[in-house]
Amino acid sequence: MTEMFKCIENVHLSDDGKSLVIIDQTLLPGKREFLTLSTREDLWDAIYKLRVRGAPAIGIFAAYAIYILSLKTDAESFDTFYSEFKKNKEYLDSSRPTAVNLRKMLNRMDDKVVSLKDLSIPEILDGMKTEAEKIQQEDVEICTAIAEYGLELVKDGYGILTHCNAGPLATSKYGTALAPILLGTERGMKFSVYADETRPLLQGARLTSYELTSAGVDCTLICDNMASIVMKEGRINACFVGCDRVAANGDAANKIGTSGVAILAKYYGIPFYVFCPSTTIDMNCETGDDIKIELRNPDEIKSLHYEKPMAPDDVKCYNPAFDVTENSLVTAIVTEKGIIKPPYKENLRKFFENERV
Ligand code: MRU
């Protein structure tokens, strides 16, 4: 495994333990720069500006971030400490609305704090640190298990189309959608991956193609509107995408443009697989209509990745960051605990029976 895939380093505590260090994903692939963050505003901004991104990575980052913020406390009683914690939790949770891992990992830290309420504040802080580390370590295992399940769906030589980035940078190891590709490559399998560039923030061009080429995977970058032609030309055997939230009926929110890929895949008879840790499935969300879609700054469309603005100053822009792929277009959902097939409402319920979600 190359240096880049020791991804646990992508989010980690500083040497003095008081800050959070991340690789700034907005600068990749041109610059590999680490940021040291400790203020509320900088931590919030890192999520909002996509310096750290991808549903699992956001969740891991948030768990460490709330610990870092809690370290600053002067509280002498649990009640004061907990009310500060709640304010920080709400603030971090407001940074991005779609990826449910953010809320779930903050809730997990909340549960931890409450479970330790009879201990001293330093002991609670120690417990929080251990919990954040545990969340990150679990993600390493989750990526590996997803990779193994995903390999059941491919054959050597497959052409795979992916959208956005669901690779190592978005997690703590192999990623989700890219996990079987990377593990299979380590085992000597060959794949031809077509990476959608993923307008407007170019996660496919900047991150997926960087990760795959660095790992020695045959990767071809295409514009989003080229997905149809590569499918028609018979280059694609399967589509692999990540996701930010799966509703209880199997509707799946992922990066804007994903649902278009799924519609094309259905037309061309190509299987469309959604990959995620089971924590990305939100049984409290009945359907995709209940998933909040993040709307982002129009400048991301007009100017962010251009030398000069590419549209008139006063043109209106609509910039939803995610869309929802209807469950009828999803061939299967691949998690660390197994592969879930339709009918999703029934099978997701069974999947979570006896489990707290
Ligand atoms: O806006 P982003 O870059 O955070 O969007 C990321 C995605 O859409 C990923 O596919 C998803 O979070 C899964 S990452 C394993």
Boltz pocket constraint, residues with backbone or C-beta under 6 A from the ligand:
constraints:
  - pocket:
      binder: B
      contacts: [[A, 50], [A, 52], [A, 53], [A, 54], [A, 55], [A, 56], [A, 99], [A, 163], [A, 164], [A, 165], [A, 166], [A, 167], [A, 170], [A, 171], [A, 175], [A, 176], [A, 177], [A, 203], [A, 241], [A, 242], [A, 243], [A, 244], [A, 254], [A, 255], [A, 275], [A, 321]]
      max_distance: 6.0
